[in-house]
Amino acid sequence: MKKVLAVLLALCLVFSVCACGNTKKETSKAPAAEGSETENGAVYSAENPLVLRFTWAGTNDDVRGEAFQMMADAVIERSKDAVKCEFYPGNELGDAADTVEMISTGANILQTVSADFTCDYGCPDMMLCNIFYTFDSVEKTLEFSDSDIFRSMCDKVAEGGIKVLNLAWIEAPRQLMTTEPVESVEDLKGLKVRVPGFVYTDFWNACGAVGTSVGLADAYSALSTGILDATETNLESLYSYSMQEVCPYTTLTAHTTAPGCFLMSQQIWEDLTDEQQAILEEESYNAGVWFSEKQLEGQDIAREKLEAAGVTFYELSEEDMAALKNIALEQAKSYVDTYGLTEGMYEQIVDFLAD
């Protein structure tokens, strides 16, 4: 039933490309040069533009929203108005899983999600991009995004209807914020930690904690009532959600930067000219790099604000950090049998990043 609804929604979105009177925020410029016809007859020009819809959980004014606007402006200018862009913040088109499914059926949606959201579309190995402690810097993540290993994984996802343009949307390191001090791995035992997905659940459970699925917007209430003992995301987001009011402690685990894939429909991708494809590839990458840099810039300021609000910070010992990284490694190995991942693939990724 879910797939049927997703297909119907996707068709509605595709048909609405040519609809008039849309009240959503739209970015466009004056008509310019004509578009070109592709092999299958699709033509996008100023007179007959392709409308692409950005969607995300945040707002137009957050860093991701600003990055999308920057990308849209560049795409519109370079495509000579053959592409127009609309913005749907606050998950207006559906949550991440729903919009990814709509993209796979041809919807004119642009989305950034963690790689594991694409696992069911032809490449289970994509979940390895979300194993904690795999990527330790923006630079290394971008190198991997350009690698043959990642490109081959993306080719498999394309067979499932999704074009992955890059892995360039990298968040600041995620930290653990708690209601009680966590000064060692031992302190994690029994801790109810908010998790956004199964990779997170598996990791925290292996640490002795209890991964608990709660939306980030609902975490404050869950922490206040004892449903949760801890939550995790980057420091800027923790502060923006006022988590310091219910969690006076933060442990600097830096367990993941949650690198995000930039997605669009493979069907729409194949309708584009080579030049239009290059524009989307380049500008989604440029905007992702800008987003990643802005994410890092905000962390020091966020820490100062959290400390001023009374939050105490803890750093784990080298031994404890090594223990967490080993848990993540064993988790990756276990996924070969659990989810049918390619044996040795994680080791290939680690070796690539070590060079």
N, C-alpha and C positions, 0 to 999 in steps of 0.2 A: 504493500500500500504506500509506504514511504517513497519508493522509487517512482510509483505512478504519479504521486503528487509532485515530486521533484521534476518529472518530465513535463507535466502540465504547466508548472510555474516557469520552467525554462522556456517553453514555447511562448508563453505570454510575454516574457521578457524580450525574446527575439522579435516577436511581431510588433512590440511596442517601439522598436528602433525608429520606425518611420511615423510614429504617432505624433500628433500635434498637441499643443497646449500643456505640455509637461511642466509642472510647477516646481520640480526639484532644482537644486542649484546646478547650473550648467555653465560650462566654460566654452566659448567659441570666439571666432574672429570673423572678419569680413570675408566673403567669397574670394577664392584665389584660383589657382590652376586646376585643370580637370584631372580626374584620376585615371588610372590605367585598368584595362580589363585583364583579369587573370585567366588561367587556362580553363577554369570551370565557369567563366562568364560573369563572376562577381565584379562590380565596379563601385569603387568608393571615390567620391569627389566632393567638392564644396557643395554641389547641387544634390548629391546623393551620398551623404556622409555615413560612416559607420559610427554608431553611438556605443561607447564603452562605459560601463557603470562600475565605479569604484565602490567597494563596500568594506566596512570594518567596524569593530566594536566601539571605537572611541568617538571623538567629535571632530568637526571641521578644523578646530583650533589646536588640536593636539599635534604632536610631532609627526605622527603618521599621516594625519590629515594634511598638514603642511607639505609633507613630502609628496603626497598624491597630487596636490595642487601644482606643485613645481613640475612634476612629471607631465601632468595634463597640459600645462601651458607650453612646454617644450614640444610635446607630441603634436598638438594642434598647429603650432607654428611650422614645424618641420614637414608636416603632412599637407600643408597648404589647405587646411580645413577639411581634408578628406576624413579626418577623425574628430569626433566631438566627445566630450567627457561629461558625465554626470556623477554626483556624489551622494552616497547613501550611508551616512554614518549611523552609529547606534544599532548595527546589525539590522537595518530596516528591510533588507532582502532575505533575512534568515540568519541563523547562526552559521558558524564556520563549516560544520559538517554538511548542512543543507546546501549552502552556496557552492561548495566544492562539487557536490553531486549535480547541481544544476549546470555548473561549468562543463562537467563531463558530458552532458547531453546537448551542449551547444549554446548555452545562455551567454549573452554578451556582458559578462561580469569579469571584473579584475579583482583579485583577492590575494592577500598575503597570509599564509598559514604555515605552521610548523610542518615539516616534511612528512610526519607520520599520518597526516590527514590524506595523503595520496597513496597510502600503502595498499588500499583495496582496489586500486585502479591499474594493477599490472606489475607493481614492484614492491613487495614487502620489505626489501632491503632499505627502502627510504626511511624506515623508522630508526635506522642506525644514526642518522643525522641528529637525532634527538637524545641519544644516549649521553648522560651527564659526563662532563669532563672530557668530551671528545675534542671540542674546539676551545682553545684558550686565548684567542685573539681575533679581532676583526680581520686582520691581514691573512691569517691562516684559513679562515672561513672563506674569504673571497678567493684565495688560491684554489681551494677545493671546489668552489662553485664553477671555476673554469677548467677543472680537471676532466680527463677522459673517463675517470671512474664515475663522477657525478653525471656527466653527459650520457653515459650508457644507461644509468638508472632512469634519467629523464626520458630517454627514448622508449623505455618500457612503459612508463606512465602515459606517454603520448598514445600508445595503443589503446589505452582506456579512455581516451577522449580529452585528456588534459595536457596542455602545453605548459611546461615548467620553464620559465625564462631564465631564472637564476636563483641562487641561495644567498642573496645580498642584503636581506633585511634582517639585521642582527641587533638584538636588544642588548642593553647593558646587563652585566652579570646579575643573576637572580640570587637573592639572599634569603635567609630564614628568620622570620620575625615571630616571637613567641611570648606567651603569657608568663612563663617561668624561664629562668636562665638555662641556656644550653651551652655548656662550656666544653663538652666532649661528646664523642659518638655515643658513649654510654647513656648520656642524658636524653638521647632520642627515643629510648625504649618506652613504648606505650603512648608516645606523643601523637595526638590526632592532628595531622597536617593536611591543610587544604591542597588538593591536587586538581589540575585541569585535564588530565588524561592518563591513560593506562601506563605509559612509560614512567611517569612521575609516581604513580601508585606503586608499581613494581619496585622502584628504587627505594622509596621511603619505607615500604614494608620490609625490604631486605635489610634495612638499617635497624629494624625493630620498632619503627614507628607504625602508625596506622593511617594509610592514605585515605583521605575522605573527600569525596567529590562534592565540591561546593563552588558555585560561581564566584568570581572575584568580587562582584558587586554585592554579594550576600555574605562575604567573609566577615565583615565588621560585626554584623548581627550574630553570626555563628560563634565568633570569638567571645562576644559579650555574654552569650548564654551558655557557654561551655561545650557547645557542639564541636568546636575546634579548640586546639591548644596552640596552633601555629598556622601561619600562612607564608607564602613565598612568592616573590616577584622582585623586580629591581627596586632600588631605594626610592627613586622618584615616584614610581607608582604606589609604593607603600605609603609614602607621605601624602600623595594626592587623594588616596582613599581614607586618610585619617586613621590608619592602623595604629599609630603611636598612642592613640587614646585608649586602646584596649590591649596593646602589646608593648610593654616597656623594655623589651630586650630584642636585640638583633644579633644573630651569629653570621659571620661573614663566610658562608660556605662557597659562594661563587660557583654553584653547581652546574649552571648552564647559561648560555646567552640566547637560548631559544631561537636559533637561526631560522628565518622564515623564507619559504619559497614564494616567488611571484608567479601567480597562475592566471591563465586564460584558457578559453576553449580551443582545442586543437582544430576543430572544424573551422572556426573563424580565422585562426592563424593561417590555415591553408588557403583561405580566400584572399589573403593579402598579397600584395606585390612584394618582391624581394626588398625593395626600398622601405616599404611600410613595416615589414618585419624587422628590418635593421633599426628603424626608428624606435619601435617598441622595446626591442632588446636593449639598446643603448640607454634609453631614457629611464627604463625601469631599473637598470643597474645603477645609473648615476644617482637617481633618487634614493635607492636603497643605501648606497654608500653615504649619502648626506644624512639619511635617517640614522644610520649606525653611528656616525660621528656625533650627532646631536644627542643620541641616547647616552653616550659616554660622558659628554660634557655636563650633563645634568646631575650626575651621581654625587660629586663632591658637595655641590650646593644642597642636594637633598639630605646628605648625611649631616651637614651643619644644622639644617632645620630640624632633623630628627633629634640630634643631640640637644639642641636648644629646648626641645619639647620634653626632655628628660629621658630619652632612650639610651640605654647602656649597650655598648657594642662589645662583642667578644670575637676573638680570633682563635681558631682551632690550632692545635699543635701539628707539627709536620707528620707525626705518626697518625693522628686522627684524619688528616687530609689524605694521607696515603691509603688509609682504610676505606674512606669513602670512594676514592678512585678505583680501588680494587673491587668494591661492590658493584660499581658501574661496569667494569670490565667483565665480571662474572655474569652480570645481567645480559650484556650483549651476547656472550657465548651461549647462554641458555635459550636465547631467541631463535637459534638455528633449529632446534627441535620444536620449540613451542609454536613458532610462527612460520616455519619453513624458509628461514633466511638462508642465503648462500653461505656455505661453510667457508671460512677464511676471509669473507668480505670485510668484516670489521677490522681484522688485522691489516688488510690492504689499505684501508682508510687511515689507520693509525700510522702505518709506515709512510704513507704519502705525507701526512702532516708533520712527521718527524724530520723529513728531509730539509 
